[in-house]
Every structure is written in C-alpha cells, then in structure tokens.
Amino acid sequence: MSAHTAPALHASLASALPNVVNVEYFYDHVRIENIFFDGLPILEAGELYPLPAQIGHGLKFKAKDA
C-alpha cells in the first residue's frame, strides 16, 4: 500500500497499517501543510514520524492563517 499526497494526514494512517511501503512527500504539499496546520509529523532521515503525544492524526487547523 502507498499513501498518495497529504503526508501530514497519511503519516499516522500509514504507521497504523502493516503493509504501507511509502507516503508521498512533495515540497508544495508540506509547505501548505505548514501554513495551515500545527502538529505535523517529523521528517527524519527520509521517514515520517507522527508526534506520539497527539491524539488521532494530531493535526490542529490554524483557522487564523487560513
């Protein structure tokens, strides 16, 4: 299984499934996610890690910035 786009949303879903091989990570998507959301997963050595202390997908919408 492969997650297409929206890496901030798909990182937590992919980490919960045993057969995911990758999550697409495009600069433009990540740039937009940084503008609109707090709680983004951490990118380290080419791997995405959802924030462990967050509930669910961990994203918080920044309505003021949207």
PDBQT receptor file of N, H, CA, C and O in Angstrom, charges set to zero:
ATOM      1  N   MET A   1       0.840  -1.161   0.000  1.00  0.00    +0.000 N 
ATOM      2  CA  MET A   1       0.000   0.000   0.000  1.00  0.00    +0.000 C 
ATOM      3  C   MET A   1       0.896   1.239   0.000  1.00  0.00    +0.000 C 
ATOM      4  O   MET A   1       1.972   1.249   0.598  1.00  0.00    +0.000 OA
ATOM      5  N   SER A   2       0.429   2.273  -0.680  1.00  0.00    +0.000 N 
ATOM      6  H   SER A   2      -0.444   2.265  -1.167  1.00  0.00    +0.000 HD
ATOM      7  CA  SER A   2       1.161   3.530  -0.764  1.00  0.00    +0.000 C 
ATOM      8  C   SER A   2       0.177   4.675  -0.558  1.00  0.00    +0.000 C 
ATOM      9  O   SER A   2      -0.901   4.686  -1.153  1.00  0.00    +0.000 OA
ATOM     10  N   ALA A   3       0.543   5.633   0.279  1.00  0.00    +0.000 N 
ATOM     11  H   ALA A   3       1.419   5.624   0.763  1.00  0.00    +0.000 HD
ATOM     12  CA  ALA A   3      -0.316   6.793   0.532  1.00  0.00    +0.000 C 
ATOM     13  C   ALA A   3       0.034   7.893  -0.462  1.00  0.00    +0.000 C 
ATOM     14  O   ALA A   3       1.200   8.259  -0.608  1.00  0.00    +0.000 OA
ATOM     15  N   HIS A   4      -0.969   8.414  -1.139  1.00  0.00    +0.000 N 
ATOM     16  H   HIS A   4      -1.917   8.117  -1.020  1.00  0.00    +0.000 HD
ATOM     17  CA  HIS A   4      -0.771   9.421  -2.177  1.00  0.00    +0.000 C 
ATOM     18  C   HIS A   4      -1.050  10.808  -1.627  1.00  0.00    +0.000 C 
ATOM     19  O   HIS A   4      -2.176  11.107  -1.227  1.00  0.00    +0.000 OA
ATOM     20  N   THR A   5      -0.032  11.655  -1.606  1.00  0.00    +0.000 N 
ATOM     21  H   THR A   5       0.882  11.412  -1.931  1.00  0.00    +0.000 HD
ATOM     22  CA  THR A   5      -0.082  13.055  -1.177  1.00  0.00    +0.000 C 
ATOM     23  C   THR A   5      -0.518  13.209   0.282  1.00  0.00    +0.000 C 
ATOM     24  O   THR A   5      -0.677  12.218   0.995  1.00  0.00    +0.000 OA
ATOM     25  N   ALA A   6      -0.709  14.447   0.716  1.00  0.00    +0.000 N 
ATOM     26  H   ALA A   6      -0.579  15.252   0.137  1.00  0.00    +0.000 HD
ATOM     27  CA  ALA A   6      -1.119  14.801   2.084  1.00  0.00    +0.000 C 
ATOM     28  C   ALA A   6      -0.310  14.052   3.147  1.00  0.00    +0.000 C 
ATOM     29  O   ALA A   6      -0.893  13.329   3.956  1.00  0.00    +0.000 OA
ATOM     30  N   PRO A   7       1.018  14.207   3.164  1.00  0.00    +0.000 N 
ATOM     31  CA  PRO A   7       1.835  13.448   4.095  1.00  0.00    +0.000 C 
ATOM     32  C   PRO A   7       1.488  13.659   5.567  1.00  0.00    +0.000 C 
ATOM     33  O   PRO A   7       1.601  12.724   6.360  1.00  0.00    +0.000 OA
ATOM     34  N   ALA A   8       1.071  14.857   5.946  1.00  0.00    +0.000 N 
ATOM     35  H   ALA A   8       0.979  15.616   5.302  1.00  0.00    +0.000 HD
ATOM     36  CA  ALA A   8       0.735  15.098   7.357  1.00  0.00    +0.000 C 
ATOM     37  C   ALA A   8      -0.459  14.254   7.794  1.00  0.00    +0.000 C 
ATOM     38  O   ALA A   8      -0.505  13.775   8.927  1.00  0.00    +0.000 OA
ATOM     39  N   LEU A   9      -1.402  14.079   6.915  1.00  0.00    +0.000 N 
ATOM     40  H   LEU A   9      -1.365  14.469   5.995  1.00  0.00    +0.000 HD
ATOM     41  CA  LEU A   9      -2.574  13.260   7.235  1.00  0.00    +0.000 C 
ATOM     42  C   LEU A   9      -2.258  11.775   7.134  1.00  0.00    +0.000 C 
ATOM     43  O   LEU A   9      -2.688  10.988   7.978  1.00  0.00    +0.000 OA
ATOM     44  N   HIS A  10      -1.519  11.392   6.120  1.00  0.00    +0.000 N 
ATOM     45  H   HIS A  10      -1.170  12.031   5.434  1.00  0.00    +0.000 HD
ATOM     46  CA  HIS A  10      -1.282   9.975   5.867  1.00  0.00    +0.000 C 
ATOM     47  C   HIS A  10      -0.209   9.335   6.739  1.00  0.00    +0.000 C 
ATOM     48  O   HIS A  10      -0.172   8.109   6.845  1.00  0.00    +0.000 OA
ATOM     49  N   ALA A  11       0.662  10.118   7.364  1.00  0.00    +0.000 N 
ATOM     50  H   ALA A  11       0.632  11.113   7.277  1.00  0.00    +0.000 HD
ATOM     51  CA  ALA A  11       1.725   9.539   8.188  1.00  0.00    +0.000 C 
ATOM     52  C   ALA A  11       1.156   8.714   9.338  1.00  0.00    +0.000 C 
ATOM     53  O   ALA A  11       1.626   7.606   9.595  1.00  0.00    +0.000 OA
ATOM     54  N   SER A  12       0.155   9.240  10.028  1.00  0.00    +0.000 N 
ATOM     55  H   SER A  12      -0.227  10.140   9.818  1.00  0.00    +0.000 HD
ATOM     56  CA  SER A  12      -0.417   8.486  11.152  1.00  0.00    +0.000 C 
ATOM     57  C   SER A  12      -1.193   7.271  10.665  1.00  0.00    +0.000 C 
ATOM     58  O   SER A  12      -1.152   6.216  11.299  1.00  0.00    +0.000 OA
ATOM     59  N   LEU A  13      -1.901   7.407   9.546  1.00  0.00    +0.000 N 
ATOM     60  H   LEU A  13      -1.935   8.263   9.031  1.00  0.00    +0.000 HD
ATOM     61  CA  LEU A  13      -2.624   6.258   8.997  1.00  0.00    +0.000 C 
ATOM     62  C   LEU A  13      -1.651   5.170   8.554  1.00  0.00    +0.000 C 
ATOM     63  O   LEU A  13      -1.863   3.988   8.824  1.00  0.00    +0.000 OA
ATOM     64  N   ALA A  14      -0.584   5.580   7.872  1.00  0.00    +0.000 N 
ATOM     65  H   ALA A  14      -0.411   6.540   7.653  1.00  0.00    +0.000 HD
ATOM     66  CA  ALA A  14       0.394   4.610   7.383  1.00  0.00    +0.000 C 
ATOM     67  C   ALA A  14       1.106   3.888   8.520  1.00  0.00    +0.000 C 
ATOM     68  O   ALA A  14       1.431   2.707   8.400  1.00  0.00    +0.000 OA
ATOM     69  N   SER A  15       1.348   4.587   9.615  1.00  0.00    +0.000 N 
ATOM     70  H   SER A  15       1.084   5.546   9.712  1.00  0.00    +0.000 HD
ATOM     71  CA  SER A  15       2.035   3.937  10.734  1.00  0.00    +0.000 C 
ATOM     72  C   SER A  15       1.146   2.923  11.449  1.00  0.00    +0.000 C 
ATOM     73  O   SER A  15       1.643   2.085  12.202  1.00  0.00    +0.000 OA
ATOM     74  N   ALA A  16      -0.151   2.994  11.220  1.00  0.00    +0.000 N 
ATOM     75  H   ALA A  16      -0.554   3.674  10.608  1.00  0.00    +0.000 HD
ATOM     76  CA  ALA A  16      -1.076   2.057  11.861  1.00  0.00    +0.000 C 
ATOM     77  C   ALA A  16      -1.323   0.810  11.022  1.00  0.00    +0.000 C 
ATOM     78  O   ALA A  16      -1.975  -0.123  11.489  1.00  0.00    +0.000 OA
ATOM     79  N   LEU A  17      -0.821   0.778   9.807  1.00  0.00    +0.000 N 
ATOM     80  H   LEU A  17      -0.291   1.537   9.428  1.00  0.00    +0.000 HD
ATOM     81  CA  LEU A  17      -1.053  -0.353   8.905  1.00  0.00    +0.000 C 
ATOM     82  C   LEU A  17       0.245  -1.114   8.652  1.00  0.00    +0.000 C 
ATOM     83  O   LEU A  17       1.304  -0.501   8.516  1.00  0.00    +0.000 OA
ATOM     84  N   PRO A  18       0.173  -2.440   8.589  1.00  0.00    +0.000 N 
ATOM     85  CA  PRO A  18       1.402  -3.232   8.452  1.00  0.00    +0.000 C 
ATOM     86  C   PRO A  18       1.989  -3.277   7.045  1.00  0.00    +0.000 C 
ATOM     87  O   PRO A  18       3.156  -3.637   6.890  1.00  0.00    +0.000 OA
ATOM     88  N   ASN A  19       1.219  -2.922   6.014  1.00  0.00    +0.000 N 
ATOM     89  H   ASN A  19       0.271  -2.630   6.140  1.00  0.00    +0.000 HD
ATOM     90  CA  ASN A  19       1.706  -3.139   4.652  1.00  0.00    +0.000 C 
ATOM     91  C   ASN A  19       1.918  -1.861   3.843  1.00  0.00    +0.000 C 
ATOM     92  O   ASN A  19       1.871  -1.909   2.614  1.00  0.00    +0.000 OA
ATOM     93  N   VAL A  20       2.146  -0.740   4.485  1.00  0.00    +0.000 N 
ATOM     94  H   VAL A  20       2.184  -0.701   5.484  1.00  0.00    +0.000 HD
ATOM     95  CA  VAL A  20       2.410   0.512   3.773  1.00  0.00    +0.000 C 
ATOM     96  C   VAL A  20       3.903   0.591   3.453  1.00  0.00    +0.000 C 
ATOM     97  O   VAL A  20       4.747   0.405   4.330  1.00  0.00    +0.000 OA
ATOM     98  N   VAL A  21       4.211   0.865   2.206  1.00  0.00    +0.000 N 
ATOM     99  H   VAL A  21       3.526   1.016   1.494  1.00  0.00    +0.000 HD
ATOM    100  CA  VAL A  21       5.623   0.936   1.813  1.00  0.00    +0.000 C 
ATOM    101  C   VAL A  21       6.125   2.365   1.689  1.00  0.00    +0.000 C 
ATOM    102  O   VAL A  21       7.326   2.606   1.812  1.00  0.00    +0.000 OA
ATOM    103  N   ASN A  22       5.221   3.326   1.445  1.00  0.00    +0.000 N 
ATOM    104  H   ASN A  22       4.246   3.130   1.345  1.00  0.00    +0.000 HD
ATOM    105  CA  ASN A  22       5.675   4.710   1.393  1.00  0.00    +0.000 C 
ATOM    106  C   ASN A  22       4.508   5.686   1.525  1.00  0.00    +0.000 C 
ATOM    107  O   ASN A  22       3.343   5.340   1.327  1.00  0.00    +0.000 OA
ATOM    108  N   VAL A  23       4.871   6.905   1.865  1.00  0.00    +0.000 N 
ATOM    109  H   VAL A  23       5.817   7.186   2.026  1.00  0.00    +0.000 HD
ATOM    110  CA  VAL A  23       3.959   8.044   1.892  1.00  0.00    +0.000 C 
ATOM    111  C   VAL A  23       4.602   9.095   1.007  1.00  0.00    +0.000 C 
ATOM    112  O   VAL A  23       5.726   9.524   1.270  1.00  0.00    +0.000 OA
ATOM    113  N   GLU A  24       3.903   9.518  -0.042  1.00  0.00    +0.000 N 
ATOM    114  H   GLU A  24       2.990   9.170  -0.256  1.00  0.00    +0.000 HD
ATOM    115  CA  GLU A  24       4.464  10.531  -0.924  1.00  0.00    +0.000 C 
ATOM    116  C   GLU A  24       4.684  11.830  -0.155  1.00  0.00    +0.000 C 
ATOM    117  O   GLU A  24       3.864  12.220   0.676  1.00  0.00    +0.000 OA
ATOM    118  N   TYR A  25       5.783  12.482  -0.440  1.00  0.00    +0.000 N 
ATOM    119  H   TYR A  25       6.449  12.165  -1.115  1.00  0.00    +0.000 HD
ATOM    120  CA  TYR A  25       6.179  13.687   0.282  1.00  0.00    +0.000 C 
ATOM    121  C   TYR A  25       6.625  14.719  -0.740  1.00  0.00    +0.000 C 
ATOM    122  O   TYR A  25       7.758  14.684  -1.220  1.00  0.00    +0.000 OA
ATOM    123  N   PHE A  26       5.730  15.629  -1.064  1.00  0.00    +0.000 N 
ATOM    124  H   PHE A  26       4.810  15.657  -0.674  1.00  0.00    +0.000 HD
ATOM    125  CA  PHE A  26       6.027  16.676  -2.037  1.00  0.00    +0.000 C 
ATOM    126  C   PHE A  26       6.233  17.996  -1.308  1.00  0.00    +0.000 C 
ATOM    127  O   PHE A  26       5.502  18.320  -0.372  1.00  0.00    +0.000 OA
ATOM    128  N   TYR A  27       7.226  18.748  -1.740  1.00  0.00    +0.000 N 
ATOM    129  H   TYR A  27       7.820  18.485  -2.500  1.00  0.00    +0.000 HD
ATOM    130  CA  TYR A  27       7.552  20.009  -1.089  1.00  0.00    +0.000 C 
ATOM    131  C   TYR A  27       6.346  20.946  -1.034  1.00  0.00    +0.000 C 
ATOM    132  O   TYR A  27       6.092  21.554   0.006  1.00  0.00    +0.000 OA
ATOM    133  N   ASP A  28       5.602  21.075  -2.126  1.00  0.00    +0.000 N 
ATOM    134  H   ASP A  28       5.808  20.581  -2.971  1.00  0.00    +0.000 HD
ATOM    135  CA  ASP A  28       4.484  22.018  -2.138  1.00  0.00    +0.000 C 
ATOM    136  C   ASP A  28       3.382  21.626  -1.163  1.00  0.00    +0.000 C 
ATOM    137  O   ASP A  28       2.756  22.501  -0.564  1.00  0.00    +0.000 OA
ATOM    138  N   HIS A  29       3.134  20.344  -0.992  1.00  0.00    +0.000 N 
ATOM    139  H   HIS A  29       3.642  19.633  -1.479  1.00  0.00    +0.000 HD
ATOM    140  CA  HIS A  29       2.125  19.897  -0.025  1.00  0.00    +0.000 C 
ATOM    141  C   HIS A  29       2.585  20.207   1.399  1.00  0.00    +0.000 C 
ATOM    142  O   HIS A  29       1.803  20.689   2.219  1.00  0.00    +0.000 OA
ATOM    143  N   VAL A  30       3.834  19.932   1.683  1.00  0.00    +0.000 N 
ATOM    144  H   VAL A  30       4.469  19.541   1.017  1.00  0.00    +0.000 HD
ATOM    145  CA  VAL A  30       4.382  20.168   3.019  1.00  0.00    +0.000 C 
ATOM    146  C   VAL A  30       4.404  21.663   3.334  1.00  0.00    +0.000 C 
ATOM    147  O   VAL A  30       4.123  22.063   4.463  1.00  0.00    +0.000 OA
ATOM    148  N   ARG A  31       4.730  22.474   2.355  1.00  0.00    +0.000 N 
ATOM    149  H   ARG A  31       4.959  22.149   1.438  1.00  0.00    +0.000 HD
ATOM    150  CA  ARG A  31       4.737  23.928   2.547  1.00  0.00    +0.000 C 
ATOM    151  C   ARG A  31       3.333  24.421   2.921  1.00  0.00    +0.000 C 
ATOM    152  O   ARG A  31       3.183  25.238   3.829  1.00  0.00    +0.000 OA
ATOM    153  N   ILE A  32       2.327  23.932   2.233  1.00  0.00    +0.000 N 
ATOM    154  H   ILE A  32       2.449  23.268   1.495  1.00  0.00    +0.000 HD
ATOM    155  CA  ILE A  32       0.939  24.309   2.527  1.00  0.00    +0.000 C 
ATOM    156  C   ILE A  32       0.517  23.764   3.888  1.00  0.00    +0.000 C 
ATOM    157  O   ILE A  32      -0.135  24.466   4.661  1.00  0.00    +0.000 OA
ATOM    158  N   GLU A  33       0.881  22.525   4.186  1.00  0.00    +0.000 N 
ATOM    159  H   GLU A  33       1.410  21.954   3.559  1.00  0.00    +0.000 HD
ATOM    160  CA  GLU A  33       0.531  21.941   5.492  1.00  0.00    +0.000 C 
ATOM    161  C   GLU A  33       1.125  22.758   6.629  1.00  0.00    +0.000 C 
ATOM    162  O   GLU A  33       0.482  22.936   7.664  1.00  0.00    +0.000 OA
ATOM    163  N   ASN A  34       2.353  23.261   6.451  1.00  0.00    +0.000 N 
ATOM    164  H   ASN A  34       2.875  23.117   5.610  1.00  0.00    +0.000 HD
ATOM    165  CA  ASN A  34       2.985  24.091   7.482  1.00  0.00    +0.000 C 
ATOM    166  C   ASN A  34       2.233  25.393   7.714  1.00  0.00    +0.000 C 
ATOM    167  O   ASN A  34       2.210  25.909   8.831  1.00  0.00    +0.000 OA
ATOM    168  N   ILE A  35       1.631  25.913   6.684  1.00  0.00    +0.000 N 
ATOM    169  H   ILE A  35       1.649  25.493   5.776  1.00  0.00    +0.000 HD
ATOM    170  CA  ILE A  35       0.872  27.160   6.802  1.00  0.00    +0.000 C 
ATOM    171  C   ILE A  35      -0.441  26.927   7.552  1.00  0.00    +0.000 C 
ATOM    172  O   ILE A  35      -0.835  27.744   8.384  1.00  0.00    +0.000 OA
ATOM    173  N   PHE A  36      -1.110  25.825   7.261  1.00  0.00    +0.000 N 
ATOM    174  H   PHE A  36      -0.790  25.161   6.585  1.00  0.00    +0.000 HD
ATOM    175  CA  PHE A  36      -2.467  25.607   7.757  1.00  0.00    +0.000 C 
ATOM    176  C   PHE A  36      -2.600  24.715   8.991  1.00  0.00    +0.000 C 
ATOM    177  O   PHE A  36      -3.667  24.677   9.604  1.00  0.00    +0.000 OA
ATOM    178  N   PHE A  37      -1.536  23.996   9.367  1.00  0.00    +0.000 N 
ATOM    179  H   PHE A  37      -0.670  24.027   8.869  1.00  0.00    +0.000 HD
ATOM    180  CA  PHE A  37      -1.673  23.031  10.460  1.00  0.00    +0.000 C 
ATOM    181  C   PHE A  37      -0.508  23.092  11.453  1.00  0.00    +0.000 C 
ATOM    182  O   PHE A  37       0.636  23.353  11.080  1.00  0.00    +0.000 OA
ATOM    183  N   ASP A  38      -0.824  22.849  12.702  1.00  0.00    +0.000 N 
ATOM    184  H   ASP A  38      -1.752  22.636  13.006  1.00  0.00    +0.000 HD
ATOM    185  CA  ASP A  38       0.159  22.549  13.742  1.00  0.00    +0.000 C 
ATOM    186  C   ASP A  38       0.096  21.049  13.990  1.00  0.00    +0.000 C 
ATOM    187  O   ASP A  38      -0.904  20.405  13.671  1.00  0.00    +0.000 OA
ATOM    188  N   GLY A  39       1.162  20.492  14.559  1.00  0.00    +0.000 N 
ATOM    189  H   GLY A  39       1.974  21.015  14.818  1.00  0.00    +0.000 HD
ATOM    190  CA  GLY A  39       1.180  19.068  14.881  1.00  0.00    +0.000 C 
ATOM    191  C   GLY A  39       1.623  18.188  13.731  1.00  0.00    +0.000 C 
ATOM    192  O   GLY A  39       1.262  17.013  13.666  1.00  0.00    +0.000 OA
ATOM    193  N   LEU A  40       2.407  18.753  12.824  1.00  0.00    +0.000 N 
ATOM    194  H   LEU A  40       2.700  19.708  12.878  1.00  0.00    +0.000 HD
ATOM    195  CA  LEU A  40       2.869  17.981  11.666  1.00  0.00    +0.000 C 
ATOM    196  C   LEU A  40       3.836  16.877  12.092  1.00  0.00    +0.000 C 
ATOM    197  O   LEU A  40       4.551  17.020  13.084  1.00  0.00    +0.000 OA
ATOM    198  N   PRO A  41       3.854  15.781  11.342  1.00  0.00    +0.000 N 
ATOM    199  CA  PRO A  41       4.810  14.723  11.656  1.00  0.00    +0.000 C 
ATOM    200  C   PRO A  41       6.243  15.210  11.446  1.00  0.00    +0.000 C 
ATOM    201  O   PRO A  41       6.484  16.178  10.724  1.00  0.00    +0.000 OA
ATOM    202  N   ILE A  42       7.166  14.539  12.076  1.00  0.00    +0.000 N 
ATOM    203  H   ILE A  42       6.970  13.753  12.662  1.00  0.00    +0.000 HD
ATOM    204  CA  ILE A  42       8.587  14.884  11.980  1.00  0.00    +0.000 C 
ATOM    205  C   ILE A  42       9.207  14.087  10.836  1.00  0.00    +0.000 C 
ATOM    206  O   ILE A  42       9.004  12.877  10.733  1.00  0.00    +0.000 OA
ATOM    207  N   LEU A  43       9.967  14.770   9.975  1.00  0.00    +0.000 N 
ATOM    208  H   LEU A  43      10.133  15.753  10.058  1.00  0.00    +0.000 HD
ATOM    209  CA  LEU A  43      10.705  14.101   8.909  1.00  0.00    +0.000 C 
ATOM    210  C   LEU A  43      12.135  13.920   9.384  1.00  0.00    +0.000 C 
ATOM    211  O   LEU A  43      12.829  14.894   9.675  1.00  0.00    +0.000 OA
ATOM    212  N   GLU A  44      12.572  12.670   9.461  1.00  0.00    +0.000 N 
ATOM    213  H   GLU A  44      12.008  11.879   9.224  1.00  0.00    +0.000 HD
ATOM    214  CA  GLU A  44      13.921  12.364   9.940  1.00  0.00    +0.000 C 
ATOM    215  C   GLU A  44      14.510  11.245   9.098  1.00  0.00    +0.000 C 
ATOM    216  O   GLU A  44      13.966  10.141   9.050  1.00  0.00    +0.000 OA
ATOM    217  N   ALA A  45      15.612  11.529   8.443  1.00  0.00    +0.000 N 
ATOM    218  H   ALA A  45      16.054  12.425   8.482  1.00  0.00    +0.000 HD
ATOM    219  CA  ALA A  45      16.312  10.545   7.616  1.00  0.00    +0.000 C 
ATOM    220  C   ALA A  45      15.381   9.899   6.589  1.00  0.00    +0.000 C 
ATOM    221  O   ALA A  45      15.446   8.694   6.346  1.00  0.00    +0.000 OA
ATOM    222  N   GLY A  46      14.516  10.721   5.991  1.00  0.00    +0.000 N 
ATOM    223  H   GLY A  46      14.463  11.700   6.188  1.00  0.00    +0.000 HD
ATOM    224  CA  GLY A  46      13.620  10.215   4.952  1.00  0.00    +0.000 C 
ATOM    225  C   GLY A  46      12.401   9.476   5.455  1.00  0.00    +0.000 C 
ATOM    226  O   GLY A  46      11.674   8.887   4.655  1.00  0.00    +0.000 OA
ATOM    227  N   GLU A  47      12.152   9.487   6.750  1.00  0.00    +0.000 N 
ATOM    228  H   GLU A  47      12.742   9.966   7.400  1.00  0.00    +0.000 HD
ATOM    229  CA  GLU A  47      10.988   8.802   7.313  1.00  0.00    +0.000 C 
ATOM    230  C   GLU A  47      10.138   9.797   8.093  1.00  0.00    +0.000 C 
ATOM    231  O   GLU A  47      10.659  10.687   8.767  1.00  0.00    +0.000 OA
ATOM    232  N   LEU A  48       8.809   9.631   7.990  1.00  0.00    +0.000 N 
ATOM    233  H   LEU A  48       8.387   8.909   7.443  1.00  0.00    +0.000 HD
ATOM    234  CA  LEU A  48       7.871  10.495   8.707  1.00  0.00    +0.000 C 
ATOM    235  C   LEU A  48       7.447   9.834  10.005  1.00  0.00    +0.000 C 
ATOM    236  O   LEU A  48       7.133   8.645  10.041  1.00  0.00    +0.000 OA
ATOM    237  N   TYR A  49       7.443  10.622  11.068  1.00  0.00    +0.000 N 
ATOM    238  H   TYR A  49       7.698  11.589  11.039  1.00  0.00    +0.000 HD
ATOM    239  CA  TYR A  49       7.039  10.120  12.373  1.00  0.00    +0.000 C 
ATOM    240  C   TYR A  49       5.945  11.024  12.941  1.00  0.00    +0.000 C 
ATOM    241  O   TYR A  49       6.201  12.196  13.216  1.00  0.00    +0.000 OA
ATOM    242  N   PRO A  50       4.726  10.498  13.122  1.00  0.00    +0.000 N 
ATOM    243  CA  PRO A  50       3.694  11.307  13.767  1.00  0.00    +0.000 C 
ATOM    244  C   PRO A  50       4.119  11.651  15.189  1.00  0.00    +0.000 C 
ATOM    245  O   PRO A  50       4.849  10.891  15.825  1.00  0.00    +0.000 OA
ATOM    246  N   LEU A  51       3.667  12.784  15.682  1.00  0.00    +0.000 N 
ATOM    247  H   LEU A  51       3.074  13.402  15.166  1.00  0.00    +0.000 HD
ATOM    248  CA  LEU A  51       4.002  13.178  17.050  1.00  0.00    +0.000 C 
ATOM    249  C   LEU A  51       3.313  12.208  18.015  1.00  0.00    +0.000 C 
ATOM    250  O   LEU A  51       2.087  12.101  17.999  1.00  0.00    +0.000 OA
ATOM    251  N   PRO A  52       4.060  11.515  18.837  1.00  0.00    +0.000 N 
ATOM    252  CA  PRO A  52       3.483  10.452  19.675  1.00  0.00    +0.000 C 
ATOM    253  C   PRO A  52       2.507  10.930  20.735  1.00  0.00    +0.000 C 
ATOM    254  O   PRO A  52       1.649  10.156  21.161  1.00  0.00    +0.000 OA
ATOM    255  N   ALA A  53       2.606  12.172  21.175  1.00  0.00    +0.000 N 
ATOM    256  H   ALA A  53       3.303  12.801  20.829  1.00  0.00    +0.000 HD
ATOM    257  CA  ALA A  53       1.727  12.654  22.241  1.00  0.00    +0.000 C 
ATOM    258  C   ALA A  53       0.380  13.150  21.717  1.00  0.00    +0.000 C 
ATOM    259  O   ALA A  53      -0.496  13.511  22.503  1.00  0.00    +0.000 OA
ATOM    260  N   GLN A  54       0.212  13.170  20.401  1.00  0.00    +0.000 N 
ATOM    261  H   GLN A  54       0.923  12.877  19.762  1.00  0.00    +0.000 HD
ATOM    262  CA  GLN A  54      -1.024  13.685  19.816  1.00  0.00    +0.000 C 
ATOM    263  C   GLN A  54      -2.082  12.588  19.701  1.00  0.00    +0.000 C 
ATOM    264  O   GLN A  54      -1.766  11.416  19.500  1.00  0.00    +0.000 OA
ATOM    265  N   ILE A  55      -3.336  12.995  19.832  1.00  0.00    +0.000 N 
ATOM    266  H   ILE A  55      -3.593  13.948  19.995  1.00  0.00    +0.000 HD
ATOM    267  CA  ILE A  55      -4.456  12.077  19.669  1.00  0.00    +0.000 C 
ATOM    268  C   ILE A  55      -4.880  12.080  18.209  1.00  0.00    +0.000 C 
ATOM    269  O   ILE A  55      -4.882  13.130  17.568  1.00  0.00    +0.000 OA
ATOM    270  N   GLY A  56      -5.237  10.924  17.681  1.00  0.00    +0.000 N 
ATOM    271  H   GLY A  56      -5.235  10.071  18.202  1.00  0.00    +0.000 HD
ATOM    272  CA  GLY A  56      -5.670  10.827  16.287  1.00  0.00    +0.000 C 
ATOM    273  C   GLY A  56      -4.545  11.193  15.343  1.00  0.00    +0.000 C 
ATOM    274  O   GLY A  56      -3.397  10.803  15.558  1.00  0.00    +0.000 OA
ATOM    275  N   HIS A  57      -4.867  11.940  14.299  1.00  0.00    +0.000 N 
ATOM    276  H   HIS A  57      -5.799  12.257  14.124  1.00  0.00    +0.000 HD
ATOM    277  CA  HIS A  57      -3.814  12.326  13.358  1.00  0.00    +0.000 C 
ATOM    278  C   HIS A  57      -2.947  13.461  13.905  1.00  0.00    +0.000 C 
ATOM    279  O   HIS A  57      -1.882  13.741  13.353  1.00  0.00    +0.000 OA
ATOM    280  N   GLY A  58      -3.382  14.112  14.970  1.00  0.00    +0.000 N 
ATOM    281  H   GLY A  58      -4.247  13.885  15.419  1.00  0.00    +0.000 HD
ATOM    282  CA  GLY A  58      -2.570  15.108  15.653  1.00  0.00    +0.000 C 
ATOM    283  C   GLY A  58      -2.554  16.491  15.024  1.00  0.00    +0.000 C 
ATOM    284  O   GLY A  58      -1.892  17.392  15.538  1.00  0.00    +0.000 OA
ATOM    285  N   LEU A  59      -3.266  16.677  13.929  1.00  0.00    +0.000 N 
ATOM    286  H   LEU A  59      -3.804  15.945  13.511  1.00  0.00    +0.000 HD
ATOM    287  CA  LEU A  59      -3.243  17.971  13.254  1.00  0.00    +0.000 C 
ATOM    288  C   LEU A  59      -4.242  18.930  13.889  1.00  0.00    +0.000 C 
ATOM    289  O   LEU A  59      -5.358  18.557  14.252  1.00  0.00    +0.000 OA
ATOM    290  N   LYS A  60      -3.801  20.172  14.009  1.00  0.00    +0.000 N 
ATOM    291  H   LYS A  60      -2.895  20.475  13.715  1.00  0.00    +0.000 HD
ATOM    292  CA  LYS A  60      -4.672  21.237  14.508  1.00  0.00    +0.000 C 
ATOM    293  C   LYS A  60      -4.726  22.325  13.448  1.00  0.00    +0.000 C 
ATOM    294  O   LYS A  60      -3.699  22.893  13.076  1.00  0.00    +0.000 OA
ATOM    295  N   PHE A  61      -5.933  22.614  12.963  1.00  0.00    +0.000 N 
ATOM    296  H   PHE A  61      -6.767  22.153  13.266  1.00  0.00    +0.000 HD
ATOM    297  CA  PHE A  61      -6.133  23.593  11.897  1.00  0.00    +0.000 C 
ATOM    298  C   PHE A  61      -5.887  25.002  12.413  1.00  0.00    +0.000 C 
ATOM    299  O   PHE A  61      -6.402  25.380  13.465  1.00  0.00    +0.000 OA
ATOM    300  N   LYS A  62      -5.098  25.780  11.675  1.00  0.00    +0.000 N 
ATOM    301  H   LYS A  62      -4.680  25.472  10.821  1.00  0.00    +0.000 HD
ATOM    302  CA  LYS A  62      -4.809  27.166  12.027  1.00  0.00    +0.000 C 
ATOM    303  C   LYS A  62      -5.784  28.066  11.241  1.00  0.00    +0.000 C 
ATOM    304  O   LYS A  62      -5.432  28.615  10.197  1.00  0.00    +0.000 OA
ATOM    305  N   ALA A  63      -6.982  28.200  11.750  1.00  0.00    +0.000 N 
ATOM    306  H   ALA A  63      -7.268  27.753  12.598  1.00  0.00    +0.000 HD
ATOM    307  CA  ALA A  63      -8.034  28.957  11.072  1.00  0.00    +0.000 C 
ATOM    308  C   ALA A  63      -7.615  30.390  10.792  1.00  0.00    +0.000 C 
ATOM    309  O   ALA A  63      -7.941  30.940   9.740  1.00  0.00    +0.000 OA
ATOM    310  N   LYS A  64      -6.900  30.992  11.720  1.00  0.00    +0.000 N 
ATOM    311  H   LYS A  64      -6.635  30.545  12.575  1.00  0.00    +0.000 HD
ATOM    312  CA  LYS A  64      -6.456  32.380  11.553  1.00  0.00    +0.000 C 
ATOM    313  C   LYS A  64      -5.548  32.530  10.333  1.00  0.00    +0.000 C 
ATOM    314  O   LYS A  64      -5.625  33.531   9.621  1.00  0.00    +0.000 OA
ATOM    315  N   ASP A  65      -4.700  31.554  10.094  1.00  0.00    +0.000 N 
ATOM    316  H   ASP A  65      -4.637  30.741  10.673  1.00  0.00    +0.000 HD
ATOM    317  CA  ASP A  65      -3.764  31.604   8.971  1.00  0.00    +0.000 C 
ATOM    318  C   ASP A  65      -4.408  31.204   7.643  1.00  0.00    +0.000 C 
ATOM    319  O   ASP A  65      -3.903  31.549   6.575  1.00  0.00    +0.000 OA
ATOM    320  N   ALA A  66      -5.502  30.489   7.713  1.00  0.00    +0.000 N 
ATOM    321  H   ALA A  66      -5.912  30.209   8.581  1.00  0.00    +0.000 HD
ATOM    322  CA  ALA A  66      -6.191  30.058   6.503  1.00  0.00    +0.000 C 
ATOM    323  C   ALA A  66      -6.964  31.217   5.910  1.00  0.00    +0.000 C 
ATOM    324  O   ALA A  66      -7.618  31.060   4.879  1.00  0.00    +0.000 OA
TER     325      ALA A  66
